[in-house]
Amino acid sequence: MKLIYTAVLKIMRWLFDNKTVYFFLLPAFILNSCVKVIDPIYTSVSITKITLNDFPELYQGRYNWDNVNEGYLPDVYFDLRSAVNDEILYSCRTACVVPELSYLELPIFWGEGYYGPPIFTYYDINIPIYIDLFDQDILPSGIDDYLGTTEVDFSDYTYGAYKYPKYITSTYGNLSFTLELRWFN
């Protein structure tokens, strides 16, 4: 510690003796000492891209989602849903269904330039959202198969050393999504 203190004193004496250098450095030193950097506090987030990394291959662990033997594969889409009141915040059912998705094609993306527009802006990051994945079935029943749900609580990513990340991965069982984010106020 004494060695560092001695080195700092020598540098200070040198700066003082070389007044021209000292005058150029003094404003920067004062400014740096007086300015406190305040970390931003974001209140909103845009999901600019959603990546489907994995989903359950079988319905109830036994059956294919569609009749694979006849060449049919699941036509997948997602919904974003409020974890508080189950309100559908965004649905991809009509605009961005990925037809006949094979597991060999994973990962797949939703977002600008992929299977749809930039996804979604969420203004209350203190309320978690669910990401529901479905297989769109038009015939025979017309009822879409539910493939699974993951949860994202954006408020978990607003503190600590890794706050406001660009990417969040949400996984539950065999279902996994990665979200690309842009935080703002």
N, C-alpha and C positions, 0 to 999 in steps of 0.2 A: 504494500500500500504506500509505503514511504517513497519507493521508487517512482510510482505513478505521480505522486504529489510533486516530487522533485522535477520530473519531466514536464509537468504542466507549468510549474513556475518558470522553467527555462524557456518554454514556448512563449509564455506571457511577457517575459523580459525581452525576448527577441522581437516580438510584435511591437512592444512599446518603443524599443530602440529604432525600429524601422517604421517610422511614423506614417509613411505613405501607404504601406501595406496595411497598417493598423487602421487607418481611416477608411479604407475600403472594406475591411472585415468587420469593423465595429457595428455599422447599421445591420448587417446580416446577423451578427451575434445577438444584438438587442432584439431584433425582430423574432428570431428563433426562440429566444428566451421568453418573450412575452406572448407569443401566439400559442393558444392551446387548440389542438386538433380535436374536434368534436365528432364522434362517430355518428353517422346518420341513423335515424330511427325511421324505418319504413313502415307504412301502414297498409300497403296494397302490393299485390303481386300479379304479374301476367304470366300465364303458362303459354310459352311460345311454341313448345313442341312436346308431344307425349310419345314415348317409345314403349311399345309392348315388348317386353323381354321374354316372357314365358306365360303360358296359360295351361290349365289342366287338359291333358290329352283326351281324357275319357270322362263321360257323364256318369256320375255316381261310381266312378272307379271301374266301370265295366263296359260301358257302351260308347261308341263314337258319337260325336255331336251331330254329325250328318251321316248319311249312308256312304261310307268310304268305298264300299264294294261297287257301288254304282257311279263312282267318280265324284261324289259330292263332298265338299269340305265346308267347315264353318265360315259363314259370312259375318265377320266380327265388327262390332262397334262398341263405343263406350258412352256412358253418361257420367256427368259430374253431379253429385247430389250433396245437399247440406246434411251434415251429421246431426244437426239440431232438430229440424222439422221434416226431413226427407224430401224437401223441395228439389225438383230437378233444376239445376243451375245451368246446365248445358247438355244438350243431347246431340249425339253424332249419328242418330238412327237414320235420318234421311239424307244427310249431306256427305257423310264420309264413311260409309260401310266398306270394309276391305273384303272383297269377294273371294271365296274359295281359298282361304288361308291355310297353307300347309305349315307344319311345324318347322320344316326345313327353310322356310322364308323368314323366320324370326331372326333378328328383331325387325319390327316394322314401325313406321313413324306416322304420326298425325301432326300436321302443322303446315306452315306456308311452304308450298312446293312439294308437299307430300299428299296425303289423303285428306286435304281440306285446308281451310284458311287458318291464320293464326288462331290459336285455340280460345283463350278465355282470360278475362281480367277479373280478379277477385279482390273486392274492396274491404272485406272484414277478415283479416288473417287470424283473428282470435277464434273463429269458428271453424272446426275441422271440416274437411270434405271427404266424401267417399268417391272412389272411382269404380263404377260397376262395368263389367265386361259382359257382353251378350253375343249370342249367335242368332242372327236374324233368320227367322223361319217364316216364309210366306205361306207355304203349303206343308202339310195338310191342315195343321191346327191353326196356323197364323199367330201362335204365341211364341215369342222369342225365348230361346234357352238362356238361362242365367248361368254364366260361367264362373263368376266370382266377384269379390269386392276387396279393395285395399283402402286404407284410410291414410290421409295426409293431414297432419296438424301443423300448419305453417308457423304457428307461434312457437313451436319447438325449435325453430331455426332462426330466432331473432335475438339470441344471446350466445355468449361463449366465444371461443376462439374461432369457430367456423360458422359464424352467423351470416345470414343472407347468402347462402350458396347459390351457384348458378344451376346446379343439378341436385335433385332429390330422388332417391329410389325408394319406392314403396312396394313392399312384398307381403303377401299373405298366402301361405301354403305354396302352391305351384303357380300362383298369379303374381306377376311382377311388372311394374311400370317404372320408367324413369321420366321425370319431368324436367324440362329445361325452363328456367325461370328468369324473369326480369323484375326486380324489386323497385318500388317507387312510392312516392307520397301522393 
